[in-house]
């Protein structure tokens, strides 16, 4: 069934917004076929909400995404906190909206350090604003 769904999804060549929500312990196996299609689309907005870690392969592909203007990442109870790891350089030039959500298990200090690294990169890469 996933094969049929991803085949149909790959035909949506003008898709600019996508949301993935997953509560399956086998999140990587379930998510990867969809992600492999999503990274070929001209996405400008992406939301990822997962309870379990989507895995190294998925995060590697996610880190390669560029051109995203709006990003929402929610990491719930059992997911490894990889929010923005490696994404700041790719997203700095285009990101205008960032929403981060974490479980109570992730320290606020770690979340803030990720958000700050993205902000810091964006400031360094920012062009002067036209007035």
C-alpha positions in Angstrom: 0.0 0.0 0.0 2.8 2.4 0.8 4.2 1.9 -2.7 0.9 3.0 -4.3 0.6 6.0 -2.0 4.2 7.1 -2.7 3.6 6.6 -6.4 0.6 8.9 -6.2 2.5 11.4 -4.1 5.3 11.6 -6.6 2.8 12.9 -9.2 2.1 15.9 -7.0 4.9 18.0 -8.4 3.5 21.3 -7.3 3.2 20.3 -3.6 4.7 23.1 -1.4 3.6 22.0 2.1 3.7 18.7 3.8 3.1 17.3 7.3 4.3 14.0 8.7 2.8 12.7 12.0 3.9 9.3 13.3 3.4 7.4 16.5 4.8 4.1 15.2 7.9 2.5 16.9 9.1 1.6 13.4 9.0 5.2 12.4 12.1 5.0 10.1 10.7 2.1 8.0 7.4 3.8 7.7 8.7 7.4 7.0 11.5 6.7 4.6 9.5 5.8 1.4 7.5 9.0 1.9 10.5 11.1 2.7 12.3 9.9 -0.4 9.4 11.4 -2.5 9.0 14.5 -0.4 12.6 15.6 -0.9 12.1 15.6 -4.7 9.2 18.1 -4.3 9.5 21.9 -4.1 8.4 22.1 -0.4 8.4 25.5 1.3 6.7 24.3 4.5 7.4 21.1 6.4 6.0 19.8 9.6 7.4 16.7 11.3 5.7 15.3 14.4 7.0 12.1 15.7 7.1 10.2 19.0 9.9 7.8 18.0 13.1 8.7 16.2 12.9 8.6 12.4 16.4 7.3 12.2 19.8 8.3 10.9 18.9 7.8 7.2 15.9 10.0 7.5 17.7 12.8 9.4 20.4 12.7 6.8 17.8 13.3 4.0 16.0 15.9 6.1 19.3 17.8 6.6 19.7 18.0 2.8 16.4 19.8 2.3 16.8 23.4 1.2 14.4 26.3 0.4 12.1 25.7 3.4 10.5 28.9 4.7 8.4 27.4 7.5 9.5 24.5 9.6 7.7 22.8 12.5 9.5 20.0 14.3 7.9 18.2 17.3 9.9 15.5 19.1 7.8 13.7 21.6 8.5 11.3 24.5 10.9 8.8 22.9 12.5 10.6 20.0 16.1 11.6 20.0 16.3 15.4 20.2 17.9 16.1 16.8 16.0 19.4 16.3 17.9 21.5 13.7 21.1 19.3 13.9 22.8 20.2 10.6 19.8 22.1 9.2 20.9 25.7 10.1 23.3 26.2 7.2 20.7 25.0 4.6 17.7 26.8 6.2 19.3 30.0 7.3 18.9 31.9 4.0 15.1 31.0 3.6 13.6 30.2 7.0 11.1 32.7 8.2 9.0 30.6 10.6 10.3 28.1 13.1 8.2 26.1 15.5 9.9 23.7 17.9 8.1 21.3 20.3 9.7 18.9 22.6 8.7 16.4 25.3 9.2 17.2 28.9 12.2 14.8 28.8 14.3 17.2 26.7 16.0 20.0 28.6 15.1 23.5 27.6 18.8 24.4 27.5 19.4 21.9 24.7 16.3 23.2 22.7 17.5 26.8 23.1 21.0 25.9 22.0 19.6 24.4 18.8 17.4 27.4 18.2 20.3 29.8 18.9 22.6 28.0 16.4 20.0 28.4 13.7 19.5 32.1 14.6 23.2 32.7 14.8 23.7 31.3 11.3 20.8 33.3 9.9 22.2 36.5 11.3 25.6 35.8 9.8 24.1 35.0 6.4 21.5 37.7 6.4 21.5 40.2 3.6 20.7 43.9 4.3 17.0 44.6 4.3 15.8 46.8 1.5 14.0 49.8 2.9 
